[in-house]
């Protein structure tokens, strides 16, 4: 089969389409012919040699999510049969014509959804759902700040936060904020021209927000702490702005803050299955109802993977970038 291989750590040019060995299916796994894969920031870091795949997964083939058709099933499987349309998260190797995955980590593609749309769901919506529901325990009537709202995870979180009945502040470029406002954002803050912490404190009469979803990390840390309300919670899901930050711990104590971090890739298969099944039960039906939807920015051909990576690195996308593999 064909797959995109990282030939050495580096820029997009190190990605090459090559012939590789087809994966072998274990008894509890399904073999899927991949039709589309979503791009994620973690794959850019993996290409640069900064985000290695978990043990047991090839490190030279990136790809954290897929959509496709079941081609074969292991003897210990019972949920899917050959020909079923499925999607899901992966520890890697999604940039390939075929993948294997534990069948309990696969989800049915919503009715009337294309493979492109389906590939835009698993990684970003599972990440957003887990962050808001399981880490922040977001409640109706609360105020949340979502950073990088134009990112695919940011847009997924925006939709889920509004469904939960919360008031959403968001940061992004002026252009992306304008688009986010049309999708339910209550207050948009152009991070290039405004101090988001000052803007939030002004808008909330110095109370701050109860929750923050942050993709940036170190460069936003001090302002995030300032923007949090008493007993506020923050979940860190990305480190685009650096990995090391300082704070006066007295502020954390006085405000009684809760700061947590999260990542999906390094979790055990058992944990991933539990999250996938919870998401499938509670959130997946909302796609068919039209309550939420994946937002796709651009679709690239499989052979254009290097171009797709370069585009993501330009930060111009609003929503998901998709690789069309078949």
PyMOL commands that set and color helices and strands:
alter all, ss='L'
color gray80, all
select helices_A, chain A and resi 12-14+41-47+103-105+115-119+122-135+152-163+174-181+196-203+218-227+249-255+269-282+284-289+302-313
alter helices_A, ss='H'
color red, helices_A
select strands_A, chain A and resi 2-6+15-19+29-38+65-73+85-89+98-102+106-108+143-146+167-172+187-190+209-214+228-236+258-261+296-301+320-324
alter strands_A, ss='S'
color yellow, strands_A
deselect
rebuild
show_as cartoon
